[in-house]
Amino acid sequence: MEKLSLNGEWQFTGDGMDKWLPGEVPGDVFTDLIRASEIPDPYYGKNELVLQWVGKSDWVYKKEFAVGPELLGREKVVLDCRGLDTVAGIVINGQRIGRTENAHRRYEFDLSGKLDPGENEIRIEFSSAVNHGLEKRKEYPREIPEHRYPVDQPARQFVRKAQCQYGWDWGPCFPTVGIWRDITIRGFSVPRIRYTITDQEFDGNDVKVGLRAGFDVPRAGRYKISARLSGEETGKELSLKPGYREENFEIDLKDPELWWPRGYGDQHLHRLRLEVRGDEGRHELSKKIGIRDLKLVRNEDSGGESFYFEVNGTPVFARGANWIPADSFPGRMTAERYEGLLDSAVAANMNALRIWGGGYYEDDIFYELCDEKGILVWQDFMFACSAYPADEEFLENVEREVEDQVRRLADHPSIALWCGDNENEWLGERGDYDRERISWADLLDDYRRLNEETIGRTARREDPGRAFWPSSPSSEGKAPPNDESVGDTHYWDVWHGGKPFSDYLTSEPRFVSEFGYQSFPSTELLGKVMDDKDFNPASPMMEHHQRHPDGNALITRRMADNFRFPFSFEDFVYISQIQQGLAMKTAIEHWRRLKPYCMGTIYWQLNDIWPVASWSSLEYGGGWKGLHYMAKRFYSPLLVSFVEEGGSLEVWVTSDLDERLRGTLRVEATKLSGGTVFSDAREVEVGPQTSELRKKYRREDLLAGEKSEDIMVRAVLSTTEGESVNFHFFERFKSLQLPEAELSLTREEGSLNLKTDRAALFVRVKATGLEGHFDKNFFHAFPGQSTKLSFHSKSDGEEIELTGDQLEVKHLRQTY
C-alpha cells in the first residue's frame, strides 16, 4: 500500500477575507486564527462573545501536494478523511468529489483517475455548521425542544458534531470548523483491511477468539489471508471479487494471560496481526487487544436489579469520573496531555471513566492509554440533553457514525459498555418542554427510531459481545429512567436542588453515573484569563467563567452554612475546593458502604474544557483541585469511614480487594489543641470485596467530657496492603475551635516533612511557579505526627526537590 499524508501546513481563508493564511492540520479554524494573530485568546475575559462570528462563517482550506508514479500506479486510490468538522465539500483539481455532514464519521472518496502526475490541489470548503443547523431546523416538519445555555448557538441537535461546542453549563460556545483528524491518500492493489472486531468465548481457562474483518477489494483475485494472535495462527485462501467483503476467523488460545481493570490484576495485551497477500503485494493490520471476560451483570434481587461490571468472574466496583473534552479545540490535544490527565485519574485510584455523550469520540491514543492503564471506559454515543430529529437522512447518517466508531474502538479491552446517549430518555420523561406545542407521542416515536432502532441496533450488530445500554440514566423500561433500584442513576438533588450534603446519605442507588458539586479553579489559572481586579465571585468576568446560572450563589450559600467566611479571594477559592471535596467524600463513602448493593460511583467530572468554575477535580490544563487529592483517599481500594447516627459513631471498613486481610483498626479522639482523650485499638480481619460495620462508639465516650467543638476523631486501618486514614468532626467546621497552629517544613531524604504543634485542617502545600502535584494535599495534620510529601513535576512525572521560597502552606484556621 502507498500512503501520502496530507497532514501539516495548509492555507485557509474565510468570509470577507482578502488573503490566505497558514493553517495546521489536524486542527481547526480557531487555533489557526490565533496562530495567525487574527483573533485574541478565545478563553480570555469575554472574548468568546465577540468571536461568535467564526462559527457563523464559511471557510476554505487548500493544499498543494505532489503525487508520484507509485501511488498513481495502484489499482485503487482513496482520500481517507478521519475527521472533517463538519459540513464540507471536497474539491480535487477543480473537480468536486464529495461532501460531508458529520464530524464523527470517517469518510472515504474514490480518487481513481482524479489525480495528476506531479502537482495537485485539494480544497475543502466548509459551510457554517451553525447556519446549517438552522436551515435543517426550518426544514424539519415539527418543532423539537431545545435545551439552551447562557452562551450558546441554537439548533445543535440537527448537526452531527460535538454538542458542547454550541455552549454548555460548564463550557464556552465555540462551534469549530476544520480538518480535525488525519487526512490521507491511500493507494492499493491488494485488499486493504478496513477494520477488525474480535469476540471472545471462554471455556474454563481457554478462549476461542472470533475475528471479523472488513476488506476493501480493489480487483478480483485469489488472496491468502492469515491471522496471528499470541503465538497461534489461522488463515484461508479466497477468491474475492471487487468491493467490500467481510471474513470471519477463529483462533483458539490455551490459558492466555488476561487483561484486568486496574487494581484487580495486570493489563496483559496481546499482539493481533492480520495479513492479506496477493500477486500485487500485501497489506497488514497490527494492533494490541486484551483477553478478558467482561459482563454487565443485571440480576433481579430484593432491592430491584443489580447493575455492575464483572471482569473474568470478579465483580468490579467502578471508582471513577466523567470525562468531557479536554479542550474546546481538539487539535490542541496531544498524547502528552491525554497521558497526563489519565495518569492523574490512576493516581486517584480510579478504575473507570465515562466518556460523556456531548463531546466527541476520543483519539485512538486515549483508548490505547486506557488499555495500558486498566481504566474501564463507559462509552456514550454522542447525543446529549436533547430531543433529536429522526428523518431518514439523519438516521442514515447516525447509522454510519455508529458503525464507524464501533469498528474503530471495539477491540479495545478497556471499553466496557456502549451507551446510547446522555439524559435524553430522562429529559423526555421529565417533560422539560412545552407539551401544549410539542407532541410527547411524536418525541417518543422519534426517540425510539433514533435510539433503539438505529444506535442500539447498529451497535449490537457490529459488536454483539458487548453490552448496549440505551441511555444514562436508564432502567431499560423496567422503571422510570432515574429510578435508583434499577440501572444507573444521575443524582443531582444536592447541587441543582440545593439540598445539604447529608441528603446524599438518603440515596441508595445501584450505580451512580453522574453527581457532582462545583468549586473554583486556582487563582493561577484564573489569572491567565482575567485581571486580578476581577477576582471576586460576583464580578461580571468571574460570572462569565461560571456557566451555571446560580453556580456562584450556590457555592457561596453552602460555604456560609459550613465555614467561617474567608477574608480573601484566594481563601475563597481554597475553601470552595474543600467544600467540593467534602460533598463528594460524603456521597462516595456512603455509596461504597452500600456495596454490593451499589457497585459504581462515577462523579461529575474529571476534567475541564477551559478555565472555569465547575464540577471538575482537575482544572483546565490538568492541575489538581482539592477534590482530586481527596478522591485519592476516598477511592482507595481499602477504605475506613464513619457514620454518625443519633448518639453513636459507626466505623465501617470497605474493601475492593480480592484477598482476605488482617490488620489493626485504631480509633482515637484528639483535642484540636493537642492531647488524646480516647483511644481504642483492635485486631481486625477484612474479608474480600466486603463492606462492613466494624465498631460502634457512643458519642459521650469519644468526647470524654470535652466540648464537641474541640474534638476530632481519627480512625486508622493498617494492613499489609496499606493504610486507610479518616477523620470525623461532631460539629460543622465553622463551629470548631481551631487553634492557631505553627507548621514547619523540613527536607529529609529527598522528601518534605511537615509537622505541626496543634491540629491544622485541610493543609495545602503549593509549589509556586511549578506545574505538577504533590502526592498528598488537603490533609489534616496534628501534633505528634509528621507527614512526608513529594512533588511530581508535570513535565516528566519525576519527584523533584523544592526550595523553601517555592513553597506556600495554608490551613483552614488561616482563612479567618
N, C-alpha and C positions, 0 to 999 in steps of 0.2 A: 504494500500500500504506500502511496505517496501522500504526504501531508504538507500543506502550506498554511501556517498560522497567519491570520490577519490581525492578530493582537498587536498592540503597540501604538505608534503615532498615527493619528488620523487628522483630518481637518473638519471643522464644523462651522455652520452659520445658522442664523435664525431669522424670524420675522423682523423686518425693519433694519437688519444689519447689512452694511455695505462692505463687509470684509469676511475673510475666512480666518478662523483662529485654530491653533493647535489643540487637538483633543487626545485623550488617552483611553485605550480600550484594553481590558474591561474598565468601565467607568460609567459616568453619567454627565449630563449637561451642567448640573450644579457645580460639581468638582472641577469640570473643565473651565467654567466661567470664573471660579475662584482662582484657579491656576493662572488664568489669563488676566487677572486683576480687573475683570469686568463687573464683578459684584462683590460686596463685602461678605464677611463671615456670616453665613445664614443663621448661626446659632447666637450671635452676639445681640444683646439688647432685644429690640423689637424688629430687627431686620427681616424676620420672617414675614411681617405684614407688608413690606414693600417689595418682596420678591415673589409674590403670588403670580406675577406675570410670566414667570419662567414656565410653570406648568400649564399655563394657558396658551403658550406659543407653540408654533410648529418649528421643527429643527431638521437640518440635513447634515449628515456625516458622510464624508467621502474619503477614499484612499486609492492610491495607485499602487499596483503590485505587479511583479513580473512572474510569468508562467513559463516554465521550461518544458522541453520535449518529453521528459519522463512523466510529468503529470498529464500532459495532453495525450500521451500515448496509452493511457489507461482506458479500459472499456467503459467505465462509468466515472463521472466526476460530479461531486455534490458540494453544495455550500451547506455546512453544518453550523447552525446558529443555536448555541446553548442558552442564550438569554437576550431577547430584544424587548425593550421596555418602551412602548407597548404596541401602539398602533403604527405600523411601519410598512412602507413599500420598498422593495429591494430592486435596484436597477444595476445591471451589469452591462458595461459598454453601451449605455443608452437603451438597453432592452429591459423592460420590466419583467421580472421573473417570478415574483410572488409577493405575498402580503401576510402580515402577522397581526394578531389581535389578542395575544396572551403572553404576558411576561413570564409565566410559569411553565411555558412549553418549550420543548426542543423542536425547532423547525429545520427541515432539510429541503433544499431546492436543487433540482437537476440542472447541472451546468454543462452537460454534454453538448458539444457543438457551439457553446456560447462564449468560450474563451479564445483569445488570440495568442499566438506565439509572441513572447515578449511582454510589452506593457499592456495592462488592463486597468479598468477603473470600476470600483464599486461605489454606489451611492445608496445610502439608506435614509429614506425620507420619513421622518417621524411626524405624525399628526398629534396635536394635543390630546392626551388621554382625558383630560378634564372636559374638553368640548365634545369629545367622542361619547363620553358617558351621558352628557346632557342630551345629545341627539338620540341616543338609544332609549333614554327615558321617555322622550317625546313619542317615539315610535311604539312603545310598549302599550298594549291595549288597555291596561288598567294601572291604577296607582299602586306603588309598592312603598310601604312605610320606610322612612329613613331614620337612623339614629344619628343625631348631629352632635358636634363637639364645639368647644369655644372658638377655635380657629380651624376651619375646615373648608373643603370643597364638596359640592353635592354630587349625587348620582354615582358614588363609588361602586355600588353593588352591580352596576352594569358593565364594569371594566375589570378584566382579569389581570390585576396587578396587586401589589402589596396594599391591603386595605388601609393600614395605618399611615400610609403616605398621604392620605387625604385628611389627616388630623385625628388625634385620639385624646383620651383623658390623661395621657402621660407623654404624648408626643406631638411634634410640630407638623404643620401641613406643608409638605414638600413633595408633590407628585412628580417623581423623577422621569427623565427621558434619557434613553441612550442604549448602548450596547454593553450590558452589564455583566455578561459572562462570555466565555471564549467563543470566537468565531473562526472557523477553519474551512479550508477547501481540502477535500479528500478525493483521491483518485484510486481506483482499484479494479482489478481484472479477475480476482477470485472472490468468493463470497466474503463479505465483511460481517463480522459478528457485531450485532447491534446491542445485544443485552443478554444477560443470563439471570435466571431466577432459580434458586435451589430450594428444595423442601427436604425435610429430614424425618425419617421414620425410625423410631427407636425400638430395638428388641433386646432388652437387657442392656448389656454394655456395648452392643454392636449397633451400627447405624447404617441404614440404606439412604444414600443421598440421591435424590432425584434432581436432575438438571434439565431445565427447559431453556433453550437458546433460540434467539431470533437471528436470522441471517438475511442480508440483502445480497441477492444473487445477480451479478451483472450479466452473465451469459450462461447458456446451457452447458453442462459438462459433468464429468464424473469427479467427485471430490472425496478425499479422505478427511474424516473429522475425528479427532481424538480429544479425550478429556482426562486430565490427571489431577488427583487430589490426595494429598497426604500419602504419597508413595503408591497409590492404587491408580490403575488406568483402565479406561474403556474407550471404545471407538466404533466407527462404522464407515463403510464406503457407500456413497449415494450418488445417483444421477439426479441432478437438480435442474429445474427449469428457471428461467429468469423471473425475478420478482422477490417478494418477501416469503420466507419459509421458516417454520418453527420445527425443531427437532428435540426429542427427549432422550436422555441418557440416564443410566443408573450406575452408581459406584458404591460398592459395599466396603465399609470400614470396620475393622475389628478393634474394639476397645479404644477408640480415638480419645485424645485429650480434649477436654471440654472447655467451653467458654462460660465464665461465670460473671455475674454482676460484682462490682467492687465490694469487698468485704465478705464475700461468700466463697471465693476461690480465685484461681488465676484466669487471666484473659488470653487463653490459647487461641491463636489464629492459624489457619491452615491455608497454604497457597493453592488456589484453583487455577489451572491453566486449560484453556480450550483453544485448539488449533485447527485450522482448515488448510488443506494443501490441495493444490491443483497444478496443471501444467504451467500456469502463468505466475506461480509463486505461492505465498502463504500469508495467512493473517492469524494473529494470536491475541487472545484476551487473557490477561492475568490479573487476579485480584485476591485479596485475603478474605476468608469467611470464617465464621465461628460455628462450631458444632455445639448446639445446646437445644434442650427440650424445653420450650417456653410456652406456657399456657396462661390464659386469663381464666381464673377459677371463679365460677359463679354457681354456688350451690345454695339451694334453699335451706334455711335454718329457722330457728325460733325467732330470730330478730329480723328476718326478711330474706336477704340473699347476699352471700359473700361476694366480694369483688377484690381480687388480688392477683398478683403475678406469682407464678410458680416456675422456677427455673431448675431443671434437672432434678425434679422431685422435691425441691426445697421451697417452702413459702418465703417470699421476699417482702419485707416491709419497705415500701418505697419512701425514701427520705430525699426530698428534692425541692425544686423550684421551677417556676415557669420561665421559659426563655422567650424573649422578644428580640427583634432585630437589634443588633448592637450598634448600628449607625443608620441615620436617615439615608445615607448614601453608600450602598453596599459595595461599590467599587473601592471604597477605602478600607474594607476589611482585608486583613492579611492572615496567613496561617499563624503568625505570632500572636495576633490579637485573639484569635479563636482559642489558641492553646492557653493563653494567659487566663481567659475567663473560665475555661473548663478546668484548668488546674486549681483555680480558686474554688470552684464547686467541689472538686475532690477534696481539697484541703478542709472544707467544711463538712466532711463526712457524708456528702451526698452520693447517692447511687442512681438517681433518676432525674430526668428533666422532661418537661412537657414543652414541645415546640408549638407555641400558641398560633391559632389559625388566622390571625390578622396580619401576618408578616409575609415571609416567603420561605420556601423550602431551602434549607441552608446548603452551602457549598459542600462538595464531597469531603473536603478536609475536616469539616465539622463532624461528620458521621464516622470518619476514619478514626478521629481522636476519641470519640465516644466508645468505639470498639476497643481501642487500646486501653482506655482508662476504666472500662467496665461500667459505663453510665447507661442505664436503660433509657430509651427515648420513647416517649408518648408522642406520636406524630399526628398533629391535626392536619387536615387538608385546609387550604387557605380560604376559609369562609368564616366571617365573624360578625356577630352582633347586628344582624340584618336579615330581612327577607330578601330573596334573590329572584331574578326572572327565571322562567322555565320554558321559554320557547325553544323550538328545535335547534336553532342556530346556537344559542347559548349552551344548551345541554350537550351538543356535539363537541363544542369547544372544551367544555369541562371534562367530558369523557377522555379526550385526547390528553388533557393535562394530567388527569389521574393516572392514565396508562403510562405516560412518560415518567412521572415521578415514582410510581411503584416499581417500574422496571429499573430505574436508576438506583433506587435505595433498598430494595427488598433483600439483597444479600448481606446487608449489614446486621450482624448478630445483635447489635445494640437496640434495634428498633423492636419494641415490644408490642406496639398497638398502632393501628390506623384509626383515626377518629374523624368523623365526617365534618365537624365544624365546631366553632366556639359559640355557645349560648343561643344559637338560632332556634332550637327547639324550645328552650326555656323562654326565650323572648316572645315567641308566639303564644305559649301557654299563659304567660303573664298578661298578655293583651296590651303591650306598650304601644298602642296606636289607636287611631280614631276608628272605632268599629262601626260608626254610622256611615262613614265614607268608604271604608275598606272592608271587603268581604273576608271573614275568617275562613269560610269554606274554600275560597279561591286561594288564599295563602297556604292553607293546609295542603291543598292539592299540588300547588307549586313546590312546596317543601318536600312532599313525598316523591315527586318526579325527580327533583334535584338530588335529594339526599339518598334515599333508598334505591331508586331505580337507576340512578346514574353513578353517583360517587360510590355507594356501597356495592352495587352490582359489579362495577369495574374493578374495585379493589379486591373483592372476593375472587373474581375471575383471574386476575393477574397474580394474586398471592393467597391462594386458598388455605395455606397452612398458618396464617397469622390472623389474629382476631381483628374484626372490624367493629368499632363502637360508633353508634350513629351520631352522637353529639356529646358535648361536655357543657353542662351536666346532662345526664340522661338516666332513665331507668329502663330503656328499651321497651316502653309501653306498659311495664308492669306496675307503674305507679306514676304520679306526677314527676316531671323531669328532674326536679331538685329534691326529691324525697330522700331523706337520709338513710332509709333502710335498704335501698336497692340502688346499685350503680354508684356513680360518682356524684359528688356534691360541690357546689360553689357556696362558701359560707361568707356572706358579706354584711351580716347584721351589725357587727361591731364597727366597721368602718363606715359603710354607707348608711347604716341605721343609727349610728351614733351611740350604740349601747356600750356599757363598760366592758373592760377586758374579762371580767368574771362571767360574762354571758357565754364565752367560749365553753365554759365548764358545763353548760346545759345542752351542748350539741353532741350527738352520738352518731356520727356518720360511718359508713363502711369504707369510704375512700374520699379524701378531700383533695380535689384537683385545683382549687383556687380559694384563697383567702389572703388577706393582707392588711397592712397598716403602713401609713406613709411616714417619711422623715425627710429632712433636708439633706442635700449633699454637702460636702465640705466647703468651707469658705474659700479654700484654694481653688476648687473647681468653679465656684460661682464667680470668683474674681476674674476668670477668663471670659465671662460673658456679660458682665455688668461692672459698674463702678462701685467702689466701697460705699459711696453715699446712698446706694440702693439697698444696702444690707439692712433690710427691715422686712419682717414677714408681710406687712401690709403695703409695701411700696408697689407702685404700678409695675415696675420692672420685675420684682420678685413674683408678683401675681401672674405676670406673663409667663414666667418659668414655673408655673404651677397650673396644670391643666384641669384639675378637678375644681369645679366652681366653688365648693365650700372647703377645699383641702386645707388651706392655711388656718381657717377658723376652726376646723375640726381638730387639727393638731394642737392649736393654742388652748382651746377649751379643755381638752383632755389633760394637757400639761398642767393647767391650773388646778385640776382635780387631784393630781398625784404628786406634783413637785412645787417647791417654792420657786417663784418666777425668777428667772435669771436676770443678771444685770446687763449683759452684753449680747449682741447678736451671735458672736462666736459661741457663747454658752448656750444660747437658744438652740443653735444647730446641734450642739453636743447632746443636750437633753432630748431633743427630738429623736435622735438616733437611739438613745437609751430607751425612750418610750416605745419606739417601733420594735426594738428587740424584746422588750417585756411583753408586748402584745403577742408576738409570735411564740415566745417562750411559754406563755400561759396556754395558748392553743395547742401547740405541738406536744408539750409534755403531757397534757390531758389526753390527747388522742393516742399518743404512744402507750399510755397506761391502759387504754381500752383494747390493746392488742390481745387476741387475734380478731376481735370484732371489727376494729378499724385496722386497715393494713396499708395505709398510704397517706402521706401529707406532702402536697406539692404547693408550696406557698407562692403567692404573687408578690414580687417577681424577682428573678435573679439579677438582671442587668438593666441598663438604661440605654435609650436610643440617642439622647442628647443631655446636656446639663439641665437638670430639672428636679424639683421636689417630687418624690414618687414613692412607690411601694418597694423599690429595689433594695437589695442588700449590697450590690456592687454599683457604685455610681458610674456615670459615663467615663470611659477610659479604664475602668477596672479597679479603682480604689475601693478598699474595704470600708463599708459603713459599720456602725456598731452592731447591727443585726447580724452581719456575716460572722463577726467574732463570736457572738452568742450562739449562732447556728452551729458553729464548730463544736460547741459544748452540748447543746440540746439534741444535736443529730449524732452524737457519739453512739456507736453500737451498744455501749453499755451505759445506762442512764439511771441515776438516783434522783428522785423528785419528791415533792411534798404536796399534800392536800390538807388544807385547814378545814375542819368540819366541826362546827359548834365549838366545844371547849377542848377539842383534840387536834393533834397534828399527826397525820399519817406519813410514813416514809415508804415509798414504793421503789422497787427495782425492776427495770425493764432491760431485757437482753435480746438483741437481734443476732446473737452469735449461735452457732450450731453446737458448740461444746458446753458441757456442764462445768461450772467454775466454782472454785472455793476461794473465800476471801474473808475480809473483815469489814463490817459496817460500823462506823463510828459516828455518833451524833453528839454535838456539843452546843450548848447555849453560851454565848460570849457577850460580855458587855462591850458596847461600842468604844468605850474609853479604855478597855483592856480588862482582862480577867475572866476566867471561865466560871460560870455559876452552875452548870450541869454538864455531865459527861456520861456517855454510855457507849460501850463497845462490845460487839459480839461477833462470833464466827458465823458466816453465812455460806449457804450453798445456793448458787444461782443456776436454775435449770436452763436448757437451751430453748431459745425462741419463746421466752416467757415474759409476763408482766405480772408482778405480784405485790400485794401489800405485805411488807416485812415487819413493820412495828408501828404501834400507835402510842403516842405520848400524850399525857394530859398537859394542857397549856400551863396550868399553875405549877406543875413540876418543872417545866422548862424555864419558867420565869424565876422560880426560886425566890420569890418575894421582891424581885426587881420590877421597875416600871417597863411596860411593853415597848415604849418608845426608845428604851436604852439597850435593847437586846436584839441580837441576830442569832439565828440557829444555822448551824453548818452540819452537813452530812457528807461523809467521805466513804465511798465504796472502793476498797483496794483489792485487786485480784491480780493473778499472774498475767492477765490480758490487758491490764491497765487500771486507771483510776478514774472515777467519776466524782465530781465535787459539786454540791449545790447549796444554795442558801435560802433561808426563809425569814421574812420580817412580818411581825404581827401588826404593824401599822403602815400606813402609806408613807412614802419617802418624805413627803413634806412635813410629816409629824415626827419623824425621827430626830432625836437629839444628837446630831452628828458632831463629833469633836473636831477641833482644829488639829489636823494631822500633819506631821512633818515626814515627807517621803525622801528617800535617798536612793540614788542610782550609782552602783559601782560596777566596775568591769572585772569579771572573773572568768578566766579560761575562754576568752572569745565571746562570752555572753554578757548581757547586762543582768545585774542582780538588784531587784527592788525590795526595799524594806521600809516599814513604817512604824512609828511609835504608837499610833492609835488607828482605829478602823478607818479605812478610806474606801469609799464605794465607787464602783464603775471607773476604776483607774484607767486612764487612756494615756499611752505614751505615743508621741508623734515625732517622727523624724522630718524636720522641716527641710524643704528643698530636695527631698529624695522621693522617688516613686517606688512603691513596694508596700509590704505589710509586715507587721510583727507576727510571731507565731501565736501570740495571745494578746488580748486587749479588752477593755471594758470589763475588767475583772475586779473582784473585791480583795483588798489586802487588809491584813490585820496583824496586830503585834505578835511577835514570836514566830512568824512565818516569813520566808523570803520567796520571791518569785523570779525565776530566770526567764529572760526574754532574748530572742534573737530576731534580727531583721532580715527579711528576704527581699532582695532587690528585684524590681520588676524587669530590669534589663537582662538578667541572667538567672534569676531564681536562687542565686547563692546567698548564703548568710554573709553579711558584711559587718565590720566593726564600725561603730559610730563614735563621734567625738561629742563631748559634753555640750558644745554650743549648737549642735544639731537637734538636741532633744528637748521636748516640751512635755511636761507631766501635768495632767489635770485629774481632779476627782470631784465628786458631786458637791462636797462642802464648799469648794472654792467658787461655786456659781452664785452664792448669795452672801 
